[in-house]
Amino acid sequence: MGLTIQQTILEQDYHEVSASQQGILGSRAVTKDGREFRYALAGATTLALGKLAQAPTLVANHQVVAVAAAVAAGATKITATLGATAATADQYAGGYVNITDSAGAGQALLIRGNSAAASSGVITLFLDNPVTTALTTGSKANLTRNQFGGAVIAATSTIDLILGVPQIAITAANYGWVQTRGISSVLVNGTPTVGAGVISSATTAGALDVEGTSAVTPRLGVIVNNAAVSTKYPVVNLSILN
């Protein structure tokens, strides 16, 4: 799989939802007026129009797992022993296996697909690019889903990547575009003024809060108009980095 070239989309494109995948998850697109979007798959619940969407939460028992068998440089398959959470077939397709410790540490390898695995079982990861440095059974790995696969509405305690804002409700387990940059309407909590920076809300799922002087959460945009009333959808100039 090579590099994806940014594409141009039309208004009907980002107002469409599809039950089948029509593009590469995470691919970028831009409208003729410069608004930017990323292609995403909704998780188990519908992504609401005008609410922040976030990446799926990491599976704790799929982190720092042991490589099950030695892997030679140039191989395109890795086996690893999971913790006490099962994995479904292709759960990590389009995601990454990162070697975090011991032989081969520092590699980030794109996953083409994976086998299903039982709780505490062995998963086989089929790679899109080959292993560059050999692995041993002492090597440790983290498994990360494609951040745009299985998106959910941003939680109030989110520690996951904010992906963007749907411009149409994206039905659960369906595909569509989420906006990352440019003018959008977004649910807001509180009453921010024009020019106020906004961040992911600590109290209202999927909403924006006014950025505080001590805020450490990344700024997601700036309020554009002065009709910013709590629980409404004012105009925001998005600047979501992902």
N, C-alpha and C positions, 0 to 999 in steps of 0.2 A: 504494500500500500504506500503510495507516494504522498507528497505534500498536497493538501487541498487548497485550491485557488479560491479566494473569496468570490462569491457569486452575487449577482444582483437579483433582488426579488421585487415583486409587485405587491400592491396592497392586498389583492385576493390571496396571495401566497401565505402571508402571515395571519390571515383570517381563516385559514383552512386547517382542518384536523384530519389525520389519516390513521386508519387502523393498521396499515402496513408501512414499513419504513421506506421513505422516499429519498433519504440522503444519509450522509455520515453523521453520527451523533457528535455534536460539538462543532460542526462546520459553521463557518461564518457567512453572513450575507448582509448586504447593505441595500437600502432603498435609494431611489434617485435623489432624495433630499438629504441623504447622509445618515439616516437612522441605522443602527446596527442590530443584528439579531444572531442568535445561536439556535441550532436545531436540537430538539430535546425530546425525550420520551417521558411521559407522565408516569408516576408510580401507581400505587394502589388506590389513590384518591384523585379526583379531578383537580387540575390546576385552575384556579379562578382567574377570571379576567381582572387585570389591574392589581393583582396581589403578587408580592415577591415569591419567587420559587427558589428553592435551594437544592443542593446536591443530596443524594441519598447518604445516610449516615454509614460510616464504616462499620463492618462487622468485626467486633472486638476479637472474636475467636479465629479470625482469618488474618491476624497481624502477628508478626514475629513468629511465623511458623517454620518448622524445620524442613529443609529440602530432604526428600525421602530417599533419593539415590543420586550418586555423583553424576554430574553433567559435564560433558566435554565442550570446550570452545567450539562454536559453529553449530551446536545442536539447536533444534527449534522446538524442543519439548522439555518441560520441567515437571517433576512430580513433587508434591509437598504434602505433609501431614497436617490436616486442619485441627483446630481445637474443637470444642464440643458444640459446634453449629454446622449443620449440613449445608451443602452448596448445590444449587440447581445447575443443569446443563447450560452452558454459555452465559452464566450469571456475570462473568468477568470479560465477556467478549467486548473488545474496544477499550478495555481498561488496562491496568498495568500490574506487573509484578516487579517490585523493587527489592533488590538484594541489599539487606541492611547491615549484615554482620558476617565476619569471617571470609572465607574464600569467595571472590567475586563481588564483594561489597561495593556499592556505588552504581551498579547497573540498574537501569530502568527499561524494562522490556515490554513492548506492546503485545497484548494478548489477543490472538485471533479467535480463540474459543476455548472452552474447557469442558471436561467431563463432569457429570454429577458426582457428588461424594457424600457419604453418610457422615453423621456427627463423629468427629475424631477419625474420619477416614482419610484416604489418600486421594487427592485431586490431581488430574493431569491438565497442565496448561499448555496449549498449543500456541506458539509464538509467531508473531508477524515478522520479527527480526531475530536473528540468531544471537545466542549467548556469545559474548565477546571474551569473557574470562571464565575459565572452568569453575564449577561449583563442587563442593563436597557435602557430605551429610552434616557437616558442622555449619554450613551456610544457613542463614535465616532470611525469610522473605516476608514482605507485606503485600497483601492483595488489595487493590483499589479498583472499584467499578469505574467505568466511564462516568465522569461527573455529571454528564447530561443524560444518563440513563437511569430512569426511576426517580425523576425529580418529584419533590413534594413542596407544599406551601411552607414558607419559612417559619420556623418555630420561634417562640419568644426567647428561648434559651439557645438559639442556634450557635453552633460552633462549626457549621459546615459552610461551604462555598455558596454565596448567593449567585444564582445563575442568570436571572433576568425577570422580566415581567411579561406574561402572556397578554396578547392583544385580542384573544378570544379564549373562552374556557376550553382547556385541553382535557378531554375525557380521560379518565383513568386508563392506563395501558395503551394510550394512543400517542401519536407523534404530532409535533407542531413546533412553531418558532416562539422564542422568548426574547424580548427586546433588552438590549444591554446599554445602548447609548442613544442619546437624542431625546426629543420631546415625547413625553408619555403622560398618561393619567395613572396615578398610583394612590392606593389607599394610604391615608395619613392619620396618625394618632397625635393629638394635640393641635395647636394652632400656629404653625411656623409662618414667619413673614417672608416676603420676597427676598431672595438671596441667601436664605438659611440653608446650611448644609444638612442633609438628612442621612440617617443610618437605619439599619434594621431594628424594628421596634422590640423593646424589652417587655412589652405588655400586651400587644395585639398581634396575633399571628398574621403574617403576610403584609404587615403595614410598615410605614416609615415613622421614625421618631426624629425630633430635632436633635442635631448633633450638639453635645455638651462641650464645655471648654476642656474637660478632661477625657473626652471620648477617645477610645482606642479602637473602636469598631471602624472598619474602612468606610469612608464616605461613599454613598451610592448615587448621589446626585444633589441638585440644588433646586429649591422651589422657584418657579418662574412667575406665577401670578399670586395675587393677594387674596384669593378666595379659598385659602387653605383652612377649612373648618374640620375639626376632628370627626373622624369616621366618614369623611367625604374623599373625593378623588381629584385633588388639584393637579395642575400642570407641573411636571418635574422634568428637568433636563438631566437624564440619566447619565451616569459615568461609571458603570459597573465594570470592574476589571476581573476577567476570568480567562 
